[in-house]
Amino acid sequence: MRHVGRLILVAAVIGAVAAALPAEQVPDDRADRLWRRWDRNRDGRLTREELPEGVRRNFDRVDRDGDGAISREEHRAVAARRRPQADRRPPDVSRQWPNVEATRDVPYAGTDNPRQCLDLYLPKERKGNGPLPLVVFIHGGAWRAGDKRRGAGMVAPYVDTGRFAGASIGYRLSGEVVWPAQIHDCKAAVRWIKAHAGKYNLDPDRIAVWGSSAGGHLVAMLGATADVPDLEGNLGSHTDQTSRVACVVDWFGPSELLRMNDEPGGMDHLAAGSPESQLIGCPITENEDKARAVSPVTYVSKGDSPHLIMHGDKDRTVPHDQSVRLAAALEKAGVPCTFVTIKGAGHGGFRNPEVHKRIRLFLEKYLLGADVTVSAEAIENTP
């Protein structure tokens, strides 16, 4: 009995054995006690370093949005996620952002695959009468986990102002299909939004894409490959639309897969079981051509979308050098790029409000035409 109790306790946090247990067998109070014990700095987030050594290997599984920290919601969700996805309650964004109205699970590819859906967020009261620009979020999760619902909290604050619309895109994960299915999905979603812009009074030429980790990789690909027909795919009924986006906010996304082991980190990215190898469907060193074809730096050229790149200099999941490489390629090609290092930050977990201030300025510059400057000065993670 003591052994079973220990298994249930661990399952409440890391999901290691909870898949075999009904949700009601994972008591919430035990999860709360572990949270209080592990969240030593009381910032409401668990970093990899705060976890006991024995459970760190499960960090990426619990960090569903790939932002480099486990939120209390993610911590408690390890039991709830045993339920089928359709049974989970979506976030009620209107409670926190009363001017936001959500339309969820809109199919964009003409299929019944729940991953090929997007959530649309519109302001109930708009500022101005013209079409609104759109902020689109793409979730992380090493291309093998994550959920589009995580985008609600990222785009809703902008939608709540009445000056933007928002969307969060789902895409098929590497456990279901391999590359280039993921970028085909994202491009199909962008085309769907453009095709329905008139219906929702949106501006199809003012779409920003923002993503974290694997989502950062996908938005960088969107920003660099609007002129690459082989990556468009033929999903959906709107192949007459372009997938070009107005600007990109890349949070710590991989950019050159074959060079991810160049800097010390927490995993072997070239291993047969790495997220990168799972993405392309084989050990990454066995198909270097495909690894290059999955890398945003391969496609950078003059005319690509302007980028805002943000990356922690202590990131052990996606090395900071990955963003250094992408920024250098963009600058060499003459593409507007603002690269901001978050000093002291790991794989996400950005805590300084200056981070979101610069994102807001960047979006106002490229979506609203504001005459502003977005600083590239490094930001200390602790304000």
ChimeraX attribute file (.defattr): number of C-alpha atoms within 10 A of each C-alpha:
attribute: neighborCount
match mode: 1-to-1
recipient: residues
	/A:1	6
	/A:2	6
	/A:3	8
	/A:4	8
	/A:5	11
	/A:6	10
	/A:7	16
	/A:8	19
	/A:9	21
	/A:10	18
	/A:11	21
	/A:12	27
	/A:13	27
	/A:14	25
	/A:15	24
	/A:16	17
	/A:17	14
	/A:18	23
	/A:19	14
	/A:20	10
	/A:21	14
	/A:22	12
	/A:23	18
	/A:24	9
	/A:25	13
	/A:26	23
	/A:27	14
	/A:28	15
	/A:29	10
	/A:30	14
	/A:31	22
	/A:32	16
	/A:33	10
	/A:34	16
	/A:35	21
	/A:36	12
	/A:37	12
	/A:38	17
	/A:39	16
	/A:40	13
	/A:41	10
	/A:42	11
	/A:43	9
	/A:44	14
	/A:45	21
	/A:46	24
	/A:47	20
	/A:48	21
	/A:49	12
	/A:50	15
	/A:51	19
	/A:52	10
	/A:53	9
	/A:54	7
	/A:55	13
	/A:56	15
	/A:57	13
	/A:58	15
	/A:59	21
	/A:60	21
	/A:61	21
	/A:62	23
	/A:63	23
	/A:64	24
	/A:65	30
	/A:66	29
	/A:67	25
	/A:68	30
	/A:69	25
	/A:70	23
	/A:71	21
	/A:72	15
	/A:73	10
	/A:74	21
	/A:75	22
	/A:76	21
	/A:77	19
	/A:78	23
	/A:79	25
	/A:80	19
	/A:81	16
	/A:82	16
	/A:83	13
	/A:84	8
	/A:85	12
	/A:86	8
	/A:87	9
	/A:88	12
	/A:89	8
	/A:90	12
	/A:91	12
	/A:92	13
	/A:93	18
	/A:94	13
	/A:95	9
	/A:96	12
	/A:97	17
	/A:98	13
	/A:99	20
	/A:100	26
	/A:101	20
	/A:102	19
	/A:103	11
	/A:104	16
	/A:105	18
	/A:106	17
	/A:107	19
	/A:108	27
	/A:109	24
	/A:110	14
	/A:111	12
	/A:112	10
	/A:113	12
	/A:114	15
	/A:115	19
	/A:116	22
	/A:117	25
	/A:118	29
	/A:119	21
	/A:120	23
	/A:121	27
	/A:122	26
	/A:123	23
	/A:124	13
	/A:125	14
	/A:126	18
	/A:127	11
	/A:128	9
	/A:129	7
	/A:130	11
	/A:131	18
	/A:132	27
	/A:133	26
	/A:134	30
	/A:135	26
	/A:136	30
	/A:137	30
	/A:138	30
	/A:139	30
	/A:140	29
	/A:141	23
	/A:142	27
	/A:143	25
	/A:144	19
	/A:145	20
	/A:146	24
	/A:147	19
	/A:148	22
	/A:149	22
	/A:150	19
	/A:151	23
	/A:152	22
	/A:153	15
	/A:154	19
	/A:155	23
	/A:156	27
	/A:157	17
	/A:158	22
	/A:159	27
	/A:160	25
	/A:161	16
	/A:162	18
	/A:163	21
	/A:164	29
	/A:165	29
	/A:166	30
	/A:167	30
	/A:168	29
	/A:169	29
	/A:170	28
	/A:171	25
	/A:172	23
	/A:173	21
	/A:174	22
	/A:175	12
	/A:176	9
	/A:177	15
	/A:178	17
	/A:179	20
	/A:180	18
	/A:181	21
	/A:182	21
	/A:183	22
	/A:184	21
	/A:185	25
	/A:186	29
	/A:187	32
	/A:188	28
	/A:189	29
	/A:190	25
	/A:191	26
	/A:192	24
	/A:193	26
	/A:194	22
	/A:195	17
	/A:196	14
	/A:197	18
	/A:198	12
	/A:199	9
	/A:200	13
	/A:201	15
	/A:202	22
	/A:203	20
	/A:204	24
	/A:205	15
	/A:206	21
	/A:207	28
	/A:208	26
	/A:209	29
	/A:210	29
	/A:211	29
	/A:212	29
	/A:213	28
	/A:214	30
	/A:215	30
	/A:216	28
	/A:217	28
	/A:218	30
	/A:219	33
	/A:220	34
	/A:221	24
	/A:222	27
	/A:223	28
	/A:224	27
	/A:225	24
	/A:226	19
	/A:227	17
	/A:228	9
	/A:229	8
	/A:230	10
	/A:231	20
	/A:232	23
	/A:233	15
	/A:234	15
	/A:235	20
	/A:236	17
	/A:237	14
	/A:238	20
	/A:239	16
	/A:240	9
	/A:241	16
	/A:242	19
	/A:243	24
	/A:244	23
	/A:245	23
	/A:246	20
	/A:247	28
	/A:248	30
	/A:249	27
	/A:250	27
	/A:251	27
	/A:252	33
	/A:253	31
	/A:254	32
	/A:255	28
	/A:256	21
	/A:257	23
	/A:258	18
	/A:259	15
	/A:260	22
	/A:261	16
	/A:262	11
	/A:263	13
	/A:264	13
	/A:265	16
	/A:266	13
	/A:267	14
	/A:268	15
	/A:269	23
	/A:270	19
	/A:271	15
	/A:272	16
	/A:273	15
	/A:274	16
	/A:275	22
	/A:276	27
	/A:277	22
	/A:278	22
	/A:279	26
	/A:280	20
	/A:281	18
	/A:282	18
	/A:283	20
	/A:284	25
	/A:285	15
	/A:286	12
	/A:287	13
	/A:288	13
	/A:289	11
	/A:290	17
	/A:291	22
	/A:292	17
	/A:293	17
	/A:294	26
	/A:295	20
	/A:296	24
	/A:297	24
	/A:298	17
	/A:299	21
	/A:300	23
	/A:301	18
	/A:302	14
	/A:303	15
	/A:304	25
	/A:305	25
	/A:306	23
	/A:307	27
	/A:308	24
	/A:309	25
	/A:310	27
	/A:311	30
	/A:312	29
	/A:313	20
	/A:314	18
	/A:315	21
	/A:316	18
	/A:317	24
	/A:318	31
	/A:319	26
	/A:320	25
	/A:321	21
	/A:322	22
	/A:323	26
	/A:324	16
	/A:325	15
	/A:326	25
	/A:327	23
	/A:328	15
	/A:329	19
	/A:330	24
	/A:331	15
	/A:332	13
	/A:333	14
	/A:334	15
	/A:335	20
	/A:336	18
	/A:337	21
	/A:338	20
	/A:339	22
	/A:340	23
	/A:341	22
	/A:342	26
	/A:343	16
	/A:344	14
	/A:345	21
	/A:346	26
	/A:347	26
	/A:348	25
	/A:349	19
	/A:350	24
	/A:351	15
	/A:352	14
	/A:353	12
	/A:354	14
	/A:355	17
	/A:356	12
	/A:357	11
	/A:358	18
	/A:359	17
	/A:360	13
	/A:361	18
	/A:362	26
	/A:363	27
	/A:364	17
	/A:365	16
	/A:366	20
	/A:367	22
	/A:368	15
	/A:369	10
	/A:370	12
	/A:371	9
	/A:372	11
	/A:373	10
	/A:374	18
	/A:375	13
	/A:376	15
	/A:377	11
	/A:378	16
	/A:379	21
	/A:380	17
	/A:381	21
	/A:382	12
	/A:383	8
